[in-house]
Amino acid sequence: MSQPSGFSQQGLCISIAVASVFSASVGAAQLEEVVVTAQKRSQSLQDVALSVSAIAGENIDRLDLDNVTSLATMVPNLNAMDNAAGNPSFRIRGVGLNDFSAAFDSPVGIHLDETFLFKPVLASLGFFDVARVEALKGPQGMVFGRNTTGGAVNFYSHTPTEELEAAVKVSYGRYQRLESEAFISGALSDQLNGRLAVQIKDYADDEGPWFNLYDQKRLGQLEQQQLRGILEWSDEQTKLLFTAEYGSKEGDLTPYDNLFQSLPGAHPFAVNVAGELDPSRVIREPKSRSVFNADHSQSTDSELWGVRLRIDHELEIGNVTSLTSYKDFERENTEDSDNTPIRSVNIDWNSKLSSFSQELRLSGEADKLTYLIGAYYEDDTTEIVELVDSRDFLGSYFGDDYQVDTRSWAIFTNNEYALSDQLSLVFGLRYTEERVEISGEGYLAAADAQIQSFSRVSQGDRQFVATADGKRSDEDLNWKLGLNYYPSEDVLLYSSLSTGFRSGGFEMSFGGLALGNTLLTFAPEDVLAADLGIKTTLLDGAMNVNAALFYTQVDDYQDNLSQANEVVPRRRNVGTLETQGLEVDLQWQLSNSLMVQWGLGYTDAEVTESNGVVDGIPLQGTTPVNTPEWSTSLLINHQFSLTDDLLIDTLVSAQWQDERYLEPENSADHLVEAYHTIDASIALMPEDASWSVSLWGKNLSDEDYLLYINDVPAFLLFLPIRAEPRTFGISAEYNF
C-alpha cells in the first residue's frame, strides 16, 4: 500500500505559512464560532477532538445541499451515491455501502436530530429546514446509540423560537422545476413554543432532462411534499421536544444510460419468444447522453411518517436525555434495468419499513471528568418484494418476497479526564448485540401469472419456490483510547485508537433461490481505526486550519459483488480493507465581506487480503467503490454594497474529484475519469436580509460524468447513471 504523498503534508504547512504572511493585514474580521454536538454536548468545533466538518444552514440553503449527493461535494473524504433504485448512501474514507437493496444498513450512519435512520433509503426524500449538518469521520460507537463504524452524517433541524419568526422561499429552475419552503415559529404559551415547516417540490411532467425514444416522452417529473411540526415545552429543569413529520414523493427516477447504444441495429434480446426479429424492438442510435429507450417506467412512489420525543432533565449529577422514535416508510419503485423495449429485466422494487428506537443517556462533569453513559434499543422490520418481468427473455417472471427483523441493543460510555490543564485522556467502551432473522422465498412464475398489489405474485402462481429462513446473533465489545493536548488556547492536538463492529446478516434477492442460488450469510466486520489531528485558530480568530491523518483496517469487509454463476451482485465478506490518508479543512474570513473555505481529501484505500475472485479476477489490490484518491473543494463568499441600503452577495463553489471506480472489481469500464463541477449564485438583498432575490446555477461547466454503475454480467447488463446537465434558475425569499 502506498503512503500519503509529501504534497498533502506540505499543503498544510503552506496553508499555515500563508496565514502568517497575511496576519498583519487582517484586522477586525473574525470567523463566527461554529457550535456542534458531535460528542452529544455543545462545543465549539475547534474544541472537538474529532475530524468533524460542519456546514451551517445558510450555506445549505444557498448551495441547495438538501440531499446526500450534493452535500458530499463540500466535505473532504466524504462521497455519496444516490442510484436509480433511490437508495442513497455515504462513504467516508473508503468505508461505506454499495448496494441497490433497501434491506441493508450502512457503516456510515445518517441521523436526523440525533435519531438514527435505520436504513439509508429513509434519506431518499432529502432534508429541509436544516440548521446545520455535521460529518464525523471514523467509528462513532462510543457516543451514538446505533453503531457506526465508518462515520456519521448528522442533520439538525431548526427548533422552535420564543420570538415570532416566519419565512417563505420559492425557487424556479430549468426543466420547469418549482420548489418552495416555508416555516412559522414562535411562542404558543409561557412554556410552550412551536414550529411548523413545509417543503414542496413540483417538477413539470414531460419536461425533464431525459427523453425516452420508446414513448417519445421526457422524464423528470416529481411531486414531493414534506411537513414537520415541533413542540417544545420547558421549565427550570426539564425540556420536552416532540416532533411529528410526514413526507411523500412521487415521480421519475434517473434512468440508466442507454444500453447497447453503440450497436447499429438491435440488441441480443431483439427477437421475440418465437425466435423471430421484432422490428419494434430494434434500438435506434441515441443522439445524446440524455436519450434512452425503455418500455418500463423509472419511477418512485414513497411515503414516510414518524414521531420523535426528546426529554432532557437536569439532575445534580448531570443531564438525563431520553430519545424515543418511531418511523414508518413505504416505497414502490419501478425500473427498466436493461433500458430497452425488451421485457428482460423490468423490475418492481417494493419495501415496507418500520422502526422503534429508544436511547437513554446520562452526561455531565465531576471534578476533572466529563462523562457520558448511554443505553440503546432498536427493533425494526424490513419487508421486501422484488418482481422481475423477464417474459421476453426467460418467458416468465421471477422474484423474491421476504422479511428481515432486526433487534439491536447496546450500552456505551465516552469519557474525558483532565490529567492537567493542557492534557486530557479519552476512554470509551461499547457492548453491542444484534439479532437478525430472515424469512421468505424466491420463485419463478409463468408469463400469465396474476400480479397482486405491492407487485406480489399470487401464491398459487408461484413455481419452483425455494424458501429461506435464517437467524443469527452477533455481539462485540469495542473500545476507544485517546489523548488531547492543548499547547495553547488556539491549538488542539488529538490522537485516538478505536475499534468498531458491524453485524452480519443475510442476502437474498431477485429470485436467486429459485434460479439455483443459495441464501447467503455474511459475517460481521471488525474495524480498527487510528486518528492523529490538529485544530488551529490563527490570525486573531480570522482563520481556522484543521487537519487529520487516519488509518483504518476493516476485517471481513462486506461488499456487493457479482459472481459468474449468480444472477445479480450479492453481499458477502470480501476480505481485509485498509485505508489511510489525510484531510484538511480551512476557513478564512479575509474581511468582513469576504470568506474563503477550502477542503482537501486524500485516501489511499485497497483490499489488502481477499477471500476470493470475481469472474476469475482476484479482488486483492482493488480500490473500494466511489473512493477517489484526491478530492478538493473551494467556496468563496463575497458581499459588497450596491447602494446605501442594498447588498450583492455572491457565492461560488467548485469541486474536483480524482478518478475513481464504481464497481469493486475495478475493471477498466468501471473507471470514472477525474472531473470538476462549479456552482454559483448571486443575490440581491437589503442590509437586514429581510428578503433576497438570487440567480443560481449548478454544474455550470456542464460536466458529463458517471454517478453510478451496476454491472450485471449474467444478464449482459451494464447500467450506468450520469449526472444531470447544467441547471439554473431564480429564487426569492422573504422573512416576515
N, C-alpha and C positions, 0 to 999 in steps of 0.2 A: 504494500500500500504506500502510495506516495505521501510525503509530508506536505503541510501547507507551505506555499512558496514564500520566499522572502518579501515579495511585493506586498502581501497582505499585512505583514508585521511592520514594514516600512510605512505603509499607508497611515497607520495610527500615529507613528512618530511625526510624519509630515503634517497631519492634522493639528497635533499639539504645537508643532513649530510655527505653523501659520497663525495659530491663535496667539502665540507670544508676540509675533511681529505686529499684529493688529491691536494688541492690548492697549496701547497708548491712545489709539484713535477712537475707541469705543467709549462712550460716556455713560449717560444715564440709562441706556437701553438695557433691559433685562428680560430674560425669559420668564413667562408665567410658570409658577410651580405646578407640576402635574401630580395630583394625588391619586394613588392606586390602592387597590385592596388585594394585591396578588397573594399576600400571606394572611388573608382574612382579617386584616386590621388596616386602618387608614394610615398610609405612609407616603412621604414624598417618593417619587420614582427614583430619585438619586440615593435614597436610603435603603432601597430594597436590594438585598444581596442575591439577586437572581438576574438572569438575562431576560428582561421584560421590555417589550415595545408597547407603547400606549399611543392611541390616536384619539384626539378629542372630537366631540360631537360636531363642532362646526366644520372641521375638515372632512368628516364622514359625509356631511350634507353636501358640501361644495364639490367633493370628488365623487359623490354618489357611490360610496363604499358600503352598499347595503346588502351585498352578497359575498360569498366566500371567495369567488374568483377575483373580484376587484379589490377586496381587502388585502389579499396576499401580495399584491404588487408593491405595497408600501412597507413591508416588514422583512428585514434580512433573514434569509434561510427559511422563510415560510412560503410554501407553494400550495396551490389549491387545484381541485379538479371538480368540475360540475358537468358530468357527461350527459348523453342523450337520455339515459334512464332516469335523470333527475335525482341522482344520488350524490350530493356534494360532500366533499371531504377535504381536510387539510393534511399537509405533510410538513413536518418540521425536522430539519437536519437529516433528511433522508428517511425518516421513520413516519409511516402513515398508512393509509388504506388505498387499495386499488381494486375496487370491486363494484359491479353494477347491481348487486343484490341489496335489497333493503334489510336483509337479515343479520348483517354483521356490524359489530361495534368497531370503533376507530381507536387506535392508540393515541390519537390527538383528540382530547375531549373538547366538545363545544358546550359552553354553559351560557344560559340566559338568566341574568340576575341570580347567579350562584347555583342555579338548578341545572343539573346535568341533562342534556338531550341524549337519551339513551341510544338513539340511532341517528346517524348523520342526516338521514332523509328528513328529519324534523326541521332541518335548516333550509329546506328546499323553497320555502316561501320568502326567504330573506329576512331582514330585520328592519325595524323602523323606530322612530322616536328614541334614538340611541344617544346616550350621554357620553359614552366612551367605550373603547374596545381595548382589551389588554391581551397580548400574545405572550405566553410564558413558554419557555423552551426547556426541554428535558423532563424527566419524571416528576410528577407533582402529587404523588400519593400521600404525602405527609400532611397536607392541608386541604385536600379535596375529598369529598365523600366517595365518589366512584374513582377507581384507579385510572390514571392516565400516564402511560409510560413514555409517550413521545412528546407530550406537552399539552397545553390547554389554550384555547382561544375563548375569551370571556367577553360577552356583550352585556352592558349595563344600561337599563332603560332609565329615562328621566323619571324622577319621583315627584309626588305632589308638593306644591309650594303653599306657603301661607298667603302670599300676595296673589291677587288675581292676575293670571297670565293667559294669553291666548295667541295663537298664530295660525296662519294658513299659507301653504306653499303650493303652487301649481307649476308644472313643467310640461312643455310640449316639444317633441323632437321628431327627428327623421322617422319615416315609416309610420307616421300618424300615431305616435305614442304619447298618450296623455297620462300623466301621473300627478297625484295630489296627496298632500298630507295636511293634517290639522290637529290641534290639541287645545284643550282648555284645562286650566289648573288653578286651584285656589282653596281657601278655607270653606268648609261646609258648616262648621261649628267651632267652638273654642278649642276642642281637642281633636277635631276630625278634618283632615284635608283630603282632597280628591283630585284625580287627573284622568282625563279621557282623551285618548289619541286614536286616530284613524288614518289608514293609508289605503288609497285606491289606485289601481293601475288599469288602464283601458287601452290596449293596443288594437288598432283597427283590423277588422277581418279583411283578408286578401290584400294586405298592404305591406307584408313583411319583407325581409331581405332575401328570402329564398323562393325559388319558382319551381313548381312541380310540373314536369312535362306530361305526366300521366293524366292529370285532370285540368291542366292549364290554370292552376290557381297558385297564388302566392301564400307563403307560410310565415307566421309570425304573430298571430292573433293571441291576445291574452286578456282575461278578465280576472283581476285579483283584488281581494279586499282583506284587510286586517284591522282588528279592533282590539284595543286594550283599555281596561278600566282598572284604576288603582285607588284603594282607600288606605289612608294612613291615620292611625289613632295613636296618641301618646299621652303619657303623664310623666311624672318626675322619674319613674323607674322603668317604665315599660313602653315599648313601641311595637305596634302591630301593623304589618303591611300585607294587605290582601289584594291579590291580582287575579283578574279573570280575563281571558283572551280568546279570540276566535279568528280564524283565518280560512279563506278558501281561494283556490287557484284553479282556473280552467282555461286551457289554451294549448298552443302548439309548443312542442319541444324542438330543439335544434336538430335538423336532420343530419344523417351521415352524408359525407361526401359521396358522390355518385359512384357506385361500384361498377367495375368493368368499363368505366367511361372512356378508356383509351382504345377499346376494341371497336373495329369499324362496323361490325354488324350486330350480331346477337350474343348473348352470354350463354354459358353451358346449360342453363335451365330454360332455354327459349323454345323447347319442344313441349307439347302437352303430354298427358298421360299415355296417349296412343302412340307416342313417338313421332308425331308429325310437327313440323315447324309451324308455330303460331305467329302470323305476322304482327299481331297486337303486342307480342312480347319482344319484338325487336327494339333495341335501345338506341335512340339517336344520340349522336355525339353532343354532349352538353356544351354550351357556349361560354360558361364561366363557372367559378367555384360555387356560385350561389344557385346553380341549376341542378336539380335531381329528378329522379323518375321512380315514383313509388305508388303502389296501389293501396297501401295500408297507411293510415294516418300516423303522424308522430304527435301524440297529444298527451296531456295530463289533466286529471280531474282530482284535486286534493281538497281535503277538509281537515282542519285541526281545531281543537279547543282544549283548554286547560285552565286549571286554577292553582294558585300558589298562596301559601300563608307563611309569612316570616314573623317570628316573635323574638324580640330582643329584650332581655330583662337584666337589670343591673343588680348584682349581689355584692356583698362586701368582699368576697374573694375574686370577683371578676364578672364577666358578662356571659350570660347564657343565651345561646341562639338556637332556635328551632326552625327548620326549613321543611315544610310539608308540601308535596307537589303531586298532582295527578295530570296526566296528559293522555289524549285520545287522538289518533291520527288515522285517516283512511285515504288511500290513493288508488286510482285506476289509471294506468298508463297504457298507451299503445305505441308500438314501434315497428317499422319496416326495416328489419335488420339487413336484408340484402339490398335494400333501396332500389328495387326493380319492380316491374309489373308482375313478377312471378311470386306465387304464394309458396315460397320455400321456407322463409324464416320470418313470418309475420307474427309478432308477439303481443300478447296482452299480459302486462305485469300488474298484479293487484296485491295490495298489502293492507292489513289492519293491525295497528299497533296501539297498545295501551301500557301505561307505566304508572306505578305508585312509588314514591320515594320519601324517606324520612331521614333527616340529618339532625343531630344534636351536637352542639359544641359548647365548651367552656373555655374562655380565654381571658387572660389578664396578666398582671405583673405582681411579683412577690420579691421584694428586695432587688437582687441582681438578675432575676429570672423573668423572662417573658415567655408565657406558655400558651399552648393550645391543645386541648384534648377533645377528641370527637368520636362519634359513632354514626354509622350509616347503614341503612337498609333499603334495598330496591327490589321490586317484584314487577317484572314486565313480561308481556306476551306479544309475540310477533306471528301473525298469520299470513302466509304467503300462498298465492295461487298464480301459477305461471302457465300460460297456454300458448303453444306454438302451432300456427297454421302452416302445415307443410304439404298441403293437398296436391300441389303441382310437382312436388319433388319426391316425397315418400308416399303420396296418396293417402295421407292420414294426418291427424293431429297427434301431438304428444305434449305432455306437461307434467306438472307437479302440484300437489295440494298438501301442505304440511304446516305444522305449528311448532314454534320454538318458545319454550318457557324458561326464563332465567331468574334466579334469585341470587342476590349478592348482598353480603353484609361485611362490615369491616369496622375495626377500631383503629384509631390513628392518633399520633401526637407529634407536635413540632415545637421545639423549644430553643430559646437563645439565652445563654448565660454569659453575663459580663465578667470576664476574667480581670479586666482593668478598664480604665476609661477609654482605651483605644482598641482593645482586643476582646472579641466575644466568640464563644463556642456554640455551634448549632448542632443539635442532635434530634433525630426523629425516628419513630418506629411505626410500622403499619402491619396489621394482620388482616388478610383478606380471604374470604371463602366464597366461591361462586359455584352454583349448581345449574347445569344446563340440561334440558330434556327436549328431545325432538320426537315428533310422531307425525306420520303422514305416508304418502305413497306417490310413486311415479307410475305413469300409464301411457299407453297408446289408445287412440280412438279412431274409428272409421271416419271417412270423409263426410258421411251423413249423420254423424253423432249430434245429439241435442246439446246445445250450449245454453247453460242457465245463467242467471245473474252472477255477477262477480267473476265471469269467464270460467265458471266451473262446468266441466263435462258431467252430465248426469251419471250417477253411479252405475246404472245398467249398461251404459255405452262404453265404459272403460274396459280396455282389453290389455292382456299381458301385464296385469297390475303387479307391481312389486312394492311391498310395504317396507317401511324403515322406522324402527324405534330405537332410541338410544338415550342413555343417561350418563352423565359424568359429573364429577365434583373435583374442583381444583382449589388448592389453598396454598398460601405462601406468606412468609414473614419477610418484610423489606425494611431497610434502614437507610438513614442518611446521616453523614457527619460533615461538618463544615467549619471553617474559620473565617471571621470577618475582622478586618483590620482597618482602622481609620487613622492614617498617618497625619491627617489634618482635617479641618472642618469640611473641606471641599473635595476630599478624595476618599473613596471607599475601595479597598481591595478585598476580594472574597474568593473562596475556593470551597468546593464541595465534592464529595464522593457519595453516590447513592445507588440503590438497586430498585428495580421495578418488576412488575409482574402483570402479564396479560393472559387471561384464562384461555383454555382451549375450547373446542366446540365441534360442530358437525357441519358438513357441507352436502347439500342436496339441491340439484337444480335441473331444470329443463328435461324432465323425463329420463334422466340419466339412468335410473334404476331399471326402467322398462326397456331401455336400449342396451342393457348389459353392464352398466357400471355399478359399482357398489357405493354404499353410503360411506363417505369419508369422515374420519375423525382426525382432528389435528390437536397437537399438544400445546401447552402454554408456552409463551415467550418469557424468557428471563433477561432482564436488562441491567447492565452496569454502566453508569454514566459519571463522568468527571467534568467539572467546570472550573475555570480559572478566569476571573473577570476583574475589571476596573471600571469605576464610575467617577468622573471628574466634573467639577463645575469650575469654569475658567472665566477670565475677563470680567471679574466682578459680577458674575451671575448672568452674563450675556451668552455664554456658550456651555453646553453640556456635551462631553465626549464619553461615550460608554462603549466598552469593547469586551468580548469574551472569547476565550479559547475553549473548545469542548472535545470530548471523546466519548463515543457511545458504542457499546457492544451488545447486540441482541442475539441471544442463543435461541435456537428453534424458531427462527424468524418466520412469520406467517405471510404468505403472499398468494396471489391468484395466478395460476399457471395453466397453460394448455399442454395436454399430452396427446400423442398421436392416436391413442385408442379411445379418447374421450370426446364427447360431443362439444363441450364448451370448456373454457378455463374454469378451474376449480381451486378452492382454497386448501392449502397444505403447508407443512413445515418445510422451508427451503434449506435451512442450514444456519450459518452464522453471518450476521450483517455487522460490519464495523463502519462507523462514520467518525470523521474528525474534521475540524475546521475552525473558522473564525467568523465573527460578526461584529460590525461596528455601527453604532448609531451616533450621529452628530446633529445637534440643533444649535443654530447660531442666530441670535437676534442682532443683526448688524446695526440696526437703528430702530427707532420706534415704529417705523413704517416698512421695514424690510426684514424678512425672516427666511432662513435657508435651512432645510432639513435634508440630510444625506444618509443613506444606508448602504452598507456593503456586506455581502454574504459570500463565504467560501465554504464549500462542503466537498470533502473527499470521501466518497462512500462506495463500498463494494461488498459483495458477498465473498467472504474470505474462505469459507468452508461450505460445500454444497452436499446435500443429501441425494442428489440425482441429476438427471438430464432432462431436457425438453427437446423432443424430436432429434435425439442424438447429440444435442449441444449441451455441454456441461455449463451449469449456472455459475460455477466458481469464477470470480473475477468480474462478474457483471455488476452494473450500477442499478440501484433501485429506481423505480419509475418516478418520473417527474422531479428529478433531483439534479438541477444544473450545478456545475462545479462553481461557477461565479454568477453572481447577480448583484445589481445595484439599482438604486432609485434616488431621484433628486426632486425635491419640492421647493419651489420659490414662491413666496407670497409677498407682494409689494402693494402698498396702499399710498395714494397721493391725492392731494386736493384738486378738485376740478373748479370749484368756486368756494366761497366762504362757507357754504352750507353743504356742499356735495362732495363725495369722495368717489374715487375709482379704485376698486380692489381687484387686483389680478392674481391669478393662481395658475402656475404651470407645474405639471407633474410628469416626469419622464422616468421610464423604467427600461432596464436592459436585462435580458436573460441569456445566459450561455446555452450552448446546445445541450439537449437532454434526451433521454429515451422515454418512450411512453408505453413500453411493454418490458417485462422483466427479462425476456430472452435477449434483448439488446441486438436484435437483427438490424441490418442496415436500413431497412424500410421502417424501423421503429424510431429512427433518429430525427429529432426536430432541430433544425438549424437555429443558431442564435438569432434573436430578433429584439426589436425595441418598440415601445409604444410611447405616445405623447398625448396627454390630456391637458386641457386648459379651460379656464373660464375668466370672464371679465365682468365685473358687477358695478352697477351704479347704486349708491346708497347715501342717505344723509349721515351727518355726524353721529346721531344717536342710533343708527342702524335700525330704525323702526320699520323700514321697508327696504327692499332691494329688487333690482331687475338685472338679470345676468344672461349673457350669451355663453354657451359652453360647447365643447367638442370632445369626443372620445376617439382614441386611435386615429389621431389627425393625420398620421403618415400612411394610413390605410394599409397597415401591415397584414399580410396573409400568412398566418401561422397555425399550426395544429394545437388544439387543446387536449385532445383525447384520441386514443386508438384502442380498438378491441379487435385482436387478431384471432379468428376462429377457423383454423385450417380444416377442421372436419367438414365444414360447410363451404369451403373455399371463400370465406368471408374475410375482408379486411376493412374495418369500419372506422374511418377517421371522422373527427369533428373539427371544423375550422372556426377560428374566431370570427366575430361579427366584423363587417367592414366599418368604415368611418361613419360615425353618427354625430349629430349636432342638434342643438335646439336652444330654447329660451325658457327661463324660469322667472317667476315673480313670487316674492314673499312679503307678507305683511304681518307685523306684530302689533296686536291690539293693546 
